[in-house]
Amino acid sequence: MNMFSGSVNGRKSKLPILRACMVAVSAMVLVPSAASAQIAPAEIQSALKANKAAGDIRSFYQSRGYRPLWVRGNALGPEANELLRLVETATYDGLNPAAYQPRPLAQAMKKAADGSPKSLARAEALLSQTLAAYVRDVRRPRQSGMIYVDRELAPTTLSAGATLAAAASAPSLERFIRNIGWMHPVYGELRSTFAAADRGGRLSEAQEALLHVNMDRARALPPRVAGRHVLVDAAAAKLYLYENGQVTDTMKVVIGKPDLQTPMMAGLIRYAMVNPYWHIPPDLVRDRVAPIVLKNGLGYLKAKRYDVLSDWTDNATTLDPAKVDWKAVAAGRIELAVRQRPGSDNAMGKMKFMFPNEQGVYLHDTPDKELFGEADRGRSAGCVRVEDAQRLAKWLFGRPLTTKSKKPEQKVDMPSPVPVYITYLTAAPDGPGVAFRKDVYNRDAAHLARLGVRSLASR
């Protein structure tokens, strides 16, 4: 039976168990004697068979001629200790360290210090099995509230073979393990600051629980891989541009009001629209436009350059606003399609970035630049207004996004779609510590209830 075939215990209902006994084993990688023999492929084959390693682990080693991953010359590399440290502290991931048998692993690592091929091969096999099991469980999605517009962006568990292949292709296996390279950088940073603050005794039970809630949200983000993606943190009202796992730029954003929340969602930015219309959400037409028309008259529509449409289709025709029953619109008995024509005061600004979705959410420019100077930037109807749309466009397209024509709704396709993730981190890395942010959308309570924590009074 595979030593990792049993189920892994997740977090319980009370947080104190998150400090449940960690295995206090320190495995020192010693330098073997010069007489030690180099590990041979046959030794690894034998160790994998003895440990009943999964088929894809054996296939991984077969594909590389049974060349070791963890052994350098006649000794284990420092990444072995990094992995042992992670599994010993798996409570920070909401996992049970015992599921990864850190004590037998530490003993195997200690024995491998004698440099014998058999001992090294056993440690090699155990390390690979442990890494595969740990990565599988850390990457397993948790309930976070993320909506995946494009299903290919949803996180998946990694097979043992895929995990080991990723580890083998990493520029530095030690950094890959230390930085939790199979997760988004935010996850690794949260875990590290969690461990550092917890060791100092600076976290309350509620704060520990909040960190786990936000680590679950970080699980919904892409792993630290090559490529680009946009990350919007609605709780911080900031946007981050990631390239090859590193933040290359950041800017402020305006997010939805508490009663018109920006949802957590992931989609592919497929095109931009220059000189966009603002298609006013029907509830805003009901609650804002119609009451002003009733109070000030139809001149308000002309001043704001609003068109009343027959519907939202591409073939919609404009209607005479004088023939609209505005009282019925204000009462919600009639749903009316209204758009604002492009211009200096258009709520979309000069461009919007589209990842088509049923929620009607996108990133866009805005003429109201003064909003970015405010601490509370929850001022939109749910979409995300960006501080510097042209800078974002240049990053996405590799060039400024301008057109000579003033024609409305000029579509500019992306050369290649870029993922955008909108998350909500009420606990986030902040230098050496953790920043606990106001839960303006009141989303944490339900998650905390699952952990048996009722109050955040100690935050």
C-alpha positions in Angstrom: 0.0 0.0 0.0 1.3 3.5 -0.9 2.4 5.2 2.3 0.5 8.3 1.2 -2.8 6.6 0.1 -4.7 7.6 3.3 -6.8 10.7 3.5 -5.3 14.0 4.8 -7.0 15.6 7.7 -7.9 19.2 7.0 -8.6 22.0 9.5 -11.0 21.3 12.3 -13.7 23.6 13.8 -11.5 25.1 16.4 -8.3 27.0 15.5 -6.2 26.1 18.5 -5.5 22.7 16.9 -3.7 24.6 14.2 -0.8 24.6 16.6 -1.1 20.9 17.2 2.1 19.1 17.8 4.6 19.8 15.0 7.4 17.2 14.6 10.4 18.7 16.1 13.0 17.0 14.0 16.0 18.8 12.6 17.6 16.8 9.7 21.1 17.9 9.1 22.5 17.1 5.7 26.1 15.9 6.4 29.0 15.6 4.0 29.7 12.0 3.3 33.1 10.4 3.3 35.2 10.5 0.2 34.9 6.7 -0.1 31.1 6.9 -0.6 29.9 5.5 -3.9 27.8 7.6 -6.3 24.0 6.6 -6.3 23.2 4.4 -9.2 20.0 4.1 -11.3 19.4 0.6 -10.0 19.4 1.8 -6.4 16.7 4.3 -7.2 14.7 1.7 -9.0 14.9 -0.6 -6.1 14.0 2.1 -3.6 10.9 3.2 -5.6 9.8 -0.4 -5.7 10.4 -0.9 -2.0 8.4 2.2 -1.2 5.6 1.2 -3.5 5.9 4.5 -5.3 3.0 5.5 -7.6 3.2 4.6 -11.3 3.7 8.2 -12.4 6.5 8.7 -10.0 8.3 5.7 -11.4 7.5 6.9 -14.9 9.1 10.3 -14.0 12.3 8.6 -13.0 12.3 6.3 -15.9 12.0 9.2 -18.3 15.2 10.7 -16.9 17.2 7.5 -16.8 16.7 7.3 -13.0 18.8 10.3 -12.5 18.2 11.6 -8.9 16.4 14.8 -8.2 17.4 15.4 -4.6 20.9 13.9 -4.5 23.9 16.0 -5.5 27.0 13.9 -5.9 27.0 11.8 -2.7 24.7 13.9 -0.5 21.2 15.4 -0.3 20.9 18.9 -1.4 19.6 21.7 0.9 16.2 21.5 -0.7 15.6 18.3 1.3 15.6 20.3 4.5 13.3 22.9 3.0 10.7 20.2 2.2 11.0 18.7 5.6 10.4 22.1 7.1 7.2 22.6 5.1 5.6 19.3 5.9 6.5 19.6 9.6 4.6 22.9 9.6 1.7 21.8 7.3 -0.8 23.2 9.9 -0.2 26.6 8.3 -1.7 25.1 5.2 -4.7 23.7 7.1 -3.2 20.2 6.8 -2.1 17.5 9.2 1.7 17.2 9.3 1.4 13.5 10.3 -0.1 12.7 6.9 3.3 13.3 5.4 5.2 11.2 7.9 8.0 13.8 8.6 9.7 11.7 11.3 10.5 8.7 9.0 11.5 11.2 6.3 13.9 12.9 8.7 15.3 9.6 9.8 15.9 8.6 6.2 17.6 11.9 5.5 19.8 11.5 8.5 20.8 8.0 7.5 21.6 9.3 4.0 24.3 11.4 5.5 26.5 8.2 5.5 26.7 8.6 1.7 25.8 5.0 1.0 23.9 4.5 -2.3 21.1 2.5 -0.6 20.5 5.2 2.0 20.6 8.0 -0.5 18.2 6.1 -2.8 15.7 5.6 0.0 15.8 9.2 1.0 15.4 10.2 -2.7 12.3 8.1 -3.1 10.7 9.3 0.2 11.4 13.0 -0.7 9.7 12.7 -4.1 6.7 10.9 -2.6 6.4 13.4 0.1 6.6 16.4 -2.3 4.0 14.9 -4.6 1.6 14.3 -1.7 2.1 17.7 -0.1 1.7 19.6 -3.4 -1.4 17.6 -4.2 -3.0 18.7 -0.9 -1.9 22.3 -0.8 -3.1 22.9 -4.4 -6.5 21.2 -3.7 -9.1 24.0 -4.2 -11.1 25.2 -1.2 -14.3 27.2 -1.1 -13.4 30.8 -1.9 -16.2 32.3 -3.9 -14.2 32.7 -7.0 -16.2 32.7 -10.3 -14.3 31.2 -13.2 -15.5 32.8 -16.4 -13.0 30.8 -18.4 -12.9 27.3 -17.0 -9.3 26.7 -18.0 -8.3 29.2 -15.3 -9.7 27.1 -12.5 -7.0 25.5 -10.3 -6.4 21.8 -10.6 -4.5 19.3 -8.5 -1.2 18.2 -9.9 -0.3 14.6 -10.5 2.8 13.3 -8.9 4.6 13.1 -12.2 3.7 16.7 -13.1 4.8 17.9 -9.7 8.2 16.2 -10.0 8.6 17.4 -13.6 7.9 21.0 -12.4 10.4 20.6 -9.6 13.0 19.2 -12.0 12.6 22.1 -14.5 12.9 24.8 -11.8 16.0 26.9 -12.1 16.6 26.2 -8.5 15.0 23.3 -6.7 15.8 24.9 -3.3 14.0 28.1 -4.2 11.1 26.2 -5.8 10.5 24.4 -2.5 11.2 27.4 -0.2 9.0 29.7 -2.2 6.2 27.1 -2.7 6.7 27.5 -6.4 3.6 25.5 -7.3 1.3 28.2 -5.8 0.7 31.9 -6.5 3.4 34.1 -4.8 0.7 35.6 -2.6 0.1 32.2 -1.0 3.7 31.6 -0.3 4.1 35.1 1.2 1.0 34.7 3.4 2.3 31.3 4.6 5.7 32.7 5.5 4.4 35.8 7.3 1.9 33.5 9.1 4.7 31.3 10.4 6.9 34.2 11.4 4.1 36.1 13.3 2.8 32.9 14.9 6.3 32.0 16.2 6.4 35.4 17.8 3.0 34.9 19.5 1.6 38.0 17.8 -1.5 36.4 16.3 -4.9 35.9 18.0 -7.1 32.9 17.2 -9.3 35.1 15.0 -6.3 36.5 13.1 -5.0 32.9 12.5 -8.5 32.0 11.1 -8.5 35.0 8.9 -5.1 34.1 7.5 -6.5 30.7 6.6 -9.5 32.3 4.9 -7.3 34.4 2.8 -4.9 31.6 2.0 -7.9 29.7 0.6 -8.6 32.7 -1.6 -5.0 32.7 -2.7 -5.4 29.0 -3.7 -7.7 30.2 -6.4 -4.9 32.2 -8.0 -2.5 30.8 -10.7 0.8 29.1 -9.7 4.1 30.9 -9.9 4.7 30.1 -13.6 6.0 31.8 -16.7 3.6 34.2 -18.4 1.6 37.2 -17.5 -1.6 37.9 -15.5 -3.4 40.8 -14.0 -4.4 40.6 -10.3 -7.0 43.0 -8.8 -7.3 43.0 -5.0 -10.7 44.5 -4.2 -10.0 44.7 -0.5 -6.9 46.8 -1.1 -8.4 48.6 -4.1 -5.2 47.9 -6.1 -4.2 46.3 -9.3 -0.9 44.3 -9.8 0.7 43.3 -13.0 2.5 39.9 -12.8 5.1 38.6 -15.2 7.0 35.3 -14.6 5.8 35.3 -11.0 7.0 38.8 -10.2 5.1 42.1 -9.8 6.2 44.5 -12.6 3.8 47.3 -11.9 0.9 48.3 -9.7 -1.8 51.0 -9.6 -4.9 52.1 -7.7 -8.4 51.0 -8.7 -11.9 52.0 -7.8 -14.1 49.0 -6.9 -17.8 48.4 -6.3 -19.7 49.9 -3.4 -20.7 47.6 -0.6 -24.2 47.3 -2.1 -22.8 46.9 -5.6 -19.9 44.6 -4.9 -17.1 43.7 -7.3 -17.2 39.9 -7.4 -14.3 37.5 -7.1 -13.8 36.2 -10.6 -11.2 35.1 -13.2 -11.4 35.5 -16.9 -9.3 36.1 -20.0 -8.9 39.7 -21.3 -9.6 39.1 -24.9 -10.0 42.6 -26.3 -10.1 46.3 -25.5 -12.7 48.8 -26.7 -11.6 52.3 -27.5 -14.1 55.2 -27.4 -16.6 52.9 -25.6 -20.2 53.5 -24.9 -21.3 53.2 -21.3 -24.1 50.8 -21.2 -25.8 51.9 -18.0 -26.9 48.9 -15.8 -30.7 48.7 -15.6 -30.8 49.1 -11.9 -28.9 52.4 -12.2 -31.3 53.5 -14.9 -34.1 52.8 -12.5 -32.6 54.3 -9.4 -30.6 57.2 -10.8 -31.5 58.2 -14.4 -35.3 57.9 -14.2 -35.7 59.9 -11.0 -33.5 62.7 -12.4 -35.5 62.8 -15.7 -38.7 63.0 -13.7 -37.3 65.8 -11.6 -35.4 67.9 -14.2 -36.9 66.8 -17.6 -35.6 65.3 -20.8 -32.9 67.9 -21.1 -30.9 65.9 -18.6 -30.6 63.1 -21.1 -29.3 65.4 -23.8 -26.8 67.1 -21.5 -25.4 63.7 -20.5 -25.5 62.4 -24.1 -27.7 59.4 -23.1 -29.4 57.3 -25.8 -32.5 55.3 -25.1 -32.3 52.0 -26.9 -34.9 49.4 -28.0 -32.8 46.6 -26.5 -29.1 45.6 -25.8 -28.6 43.8 -29.1 -26.2 44.9 -31.8 -29.2 45.8 -34.0 -30.8 48.0 -31.3 -32.5 51.2 -32.5 -32.7 54.5 -30.6 -36.1 55.4 -29.1 -37.7 58.8 -28.5 -37.3 59.4 -24.8 -40.5 61.5 -24.7 -42.4 58.3 -25.4 -41.0 56.5 -22.5 -43.0 56.0 -19.3 -40.4 57.2 -16.9 -42.6 56.7 -13.9 -42.8 53.0 -14.8 -39.0 52.9 -15.3 -38.4 54.5 -11.8 -40.9 52.0 -10.3 -39.1 49.1 -11.8 -42.1 48.0 -14.0 -40.2 48.7 -17.2 -36.5 47.8 -17.7 -34.9 50.3 -20.0 -31.7 50.1 -22.1 -29.7 53.4 -21.9 -26.2 54.1 -23.0 -23.9 57.1 -22.8 -22.1 58.1 -26.0 -18.2 58.4 -25.9 -16.8 61.7 -24.8 -14.7 63.4 -22.1 -17.4 62.7 -19.4 -18.1 59.2 -20.4 -18.0 57.0 -17.3 -15.9 54.4 -19.2 -13.2 57.0 -20.0 -11.3 56.4 -23.2 -11.1 52.6 -23.1 -12.3 49.4 -21.4 -10.7 46.0 -21.2 -13.1 43.1 -21.8 -13.2 39.6 -20.4 -16.7 38.8 -21.5 -18.8 37.5 -18.5 -22.4 37.3 -17.4 -21.7 39.5 -14.4 -21.1 42.5 -16.7 -17.8 43.3 -15.0 -14.7 44.7 -16.8 -11.7 47.0 -16.2 -12.1 50.5 -17.6 -10.8 54.0 -17.7 -12.6 56.9 -15.9 -12.7 60.7 -16.1 -13.1 60.9 -12.3 -9.4 60.8 -11.5 -9.9 62.5 -8.2 -11.3 59.3 -6.8 -7.8 57.7 -6.8 -6.7 60.1 -4.2 -9.3 58.9 -1.7 -8.6 56.2 0.9 -12.0 54.7 0.4 -12.3 53.8 -3.2 -15.4 51.7 -3.1 -17.3 54.0 -5.5 -18.2 52.0 -8.6 -21.3 50.0 -9.6 -19.2 46.8 -9.6 -16.7 47.3 -12.4 -13.1 48.1 -11.8 -11.9 51.6 -12.7 -8.1 51.7 -13.3 -5.8 54.6 -12.4 -3.9 54.6 -15.6 -5.7 52.9 -18.4 -3.1 53.8 -21.0 -0.3 52.3 -18.9 -2.3 49.1 -18.5 -3.0 49.1 -22.3 0.7 49.4 -23.1 1.5 46.5 -20.8 -1.2 44.3 -22.3 -0.7 45.2 -25.9 3.0 46.2 -25.9 2.1 49.6 -27.3 -0.1 52.7 -26.5 -3.7 52.0 -27.4 -4.7 55.0 -29.6 -6.8 55.3 -32.8 -7.1 58.2 -35.2 -10.9 57.8 -35.6 -13.4 59.0 -33.0 -15.8 56.3 -34.0 -17.5 54.7 -31.0 -16.7 51.2 -29.8 -13.5 50.4 -31.7 -12.6 46.8 -30.9 -8.9 46.0 -30.6 -8.2 42.3 -30.1 -5.5 41.1 -27.8 -2.6 39.3 -29.6 -3.0 36.6 -27.0 -5.6 36.6 -24.1 -4.2 37.6 -20.7 -5.8 36.2 -17.5 -7.2 38.6 -15.0 -8.0 37.5 -11.4 -10.2 39.7 -9.1 -9.7 38.6 -5.5 -10.4 39.9 -2.0 -7.6 39.7 0.5 -8.6 41.0 3.9 -5.2 39.6 5.2 -2.2 40.2 3.0 1.6 40.2 3.2 2.9 43.6 4.3 6.7 43.6 4.4 7.7 41.3 7.2 4.2 41.2 8.7 0.6 40.9 7.8 -1.9 43.7 6.9 -5.4 43.0 8.2 -7.9 45.1 6.2 -11.4 46.1 6.7 -13.9 43.6 5.4 -16.0 46.2 3.5 -18.0 43.5 1.7 -18.6 41.5 4.9 -17.5 38.3 3.2 -15.3 36.9 6.0 -18.0 36.0 8.5 -19.3 32.9 6.6 -15.8 31.5 6.1 -14.8 32.2 9.7 -18.0 30.4 10.9 -16.7 27.2 9.2 -13.7 27.5 11.4 -15.7 28.0 14.6 -14.5 31.6 15.0 -17.3 34.1 15.7 -15.5 37.4 16.4 -12.7 39.4 15.0 -12.7 41.9 17.8 -9.0 41.2 18.4 -8.0 42.2 14.9 
